Every structure is written in structure tokens, then in C-alpha cells.
Amino acid sequence: MSDQSKPKRRWVTILLFVSLALNLLVVGVALGTAYRFKGDSHGKAPPGFGPALYRALPKEERKALRGELYERHIQGAKMRSQGFTALQTALRAEPFDPVPLNTLLDQQAQAMAELQTALQEEWLERITAMTGTERKAYADRLQKVIKRKTHRRKPSE
């Protein structure tokens, strides 16, 4: 009986060795990829324009902006829910027809464009209402947001 157990141990040993080798290979590829792009300009990209403009607003202004656009957000959530239902129906249809999917994608893009336009208008109204001193303070906060986001993305740090 002890003769039969030795081959099983060899298979286990070989299997563990192969597993370890594959794990080391995956880790090596991941580390090599990270090292390859270390210090590359990909990590120095500034944050998104819209989020940076929003984050630089004073907390009270951000809260007010969210409140003013809340109804639009609720309406958009309902439309997205209906859109996903239509998406499921279109994806399961036989024969498949890409036209309803294209229409749905166009509708979603239009809704996003309308939301962005509304956000831009609200933001611009707030900036226009600021005094020169408030706008300079806003510009300083915006610069800090951009610097902080750019700094965080550096892979070498």
C-alpha cells in the first residue's frame, strides 16, 4: 500500500511546482508591466474637466447644485430603467435587429448631452455671480484639485 501512495505524492509535488511556476509567471508579468510604464506620461493626466470644476466649488455650492439638479437626476434614473428594459428586449429579439439598439444608444447619448448642458449652465451661472475675489479663490481651489489628482495618478509614487 505504501508503494501506491508514493506516485500520488509525486503528482501532488509536480502539480504544486507547476502551480507555483504559473503564479510566479503571472506576478512577473504584472510587475514587468507596472515597471515598464513607471514614470510614463499616462500617469500624469489631469482629472476630468467636469469633476474638477465641480470639486473646486465650495461645499455649499456643490450641495445647492446637486439640489437644483435632483429632479433631473430622478427623471434620468427612471429613463435609464426603461432603457435597460428596452435593451434587454432588443438583445433577446429573434431575428436580431440593431436599429432599436442604435436608437436606444442615441437616446442615452442625447440625455447625457442634455444633462451636461444643464450642469454647464448652472456652473456658469454660479461662476458669473461670483465676485473677482471669489473667482480667484475658486481658481486656486481648482488648481489644487488638478494638482492633487495629477499627483495621485503618478505610478512612481
Summary of the structure (lengths in Angstrom):
residues: 157
radius of gyration: 27.0
end to end distance: 57.8
largest distance: 90.3
contacts: 350
relative contact order: 0.12
helix: 84%
strand: 0%
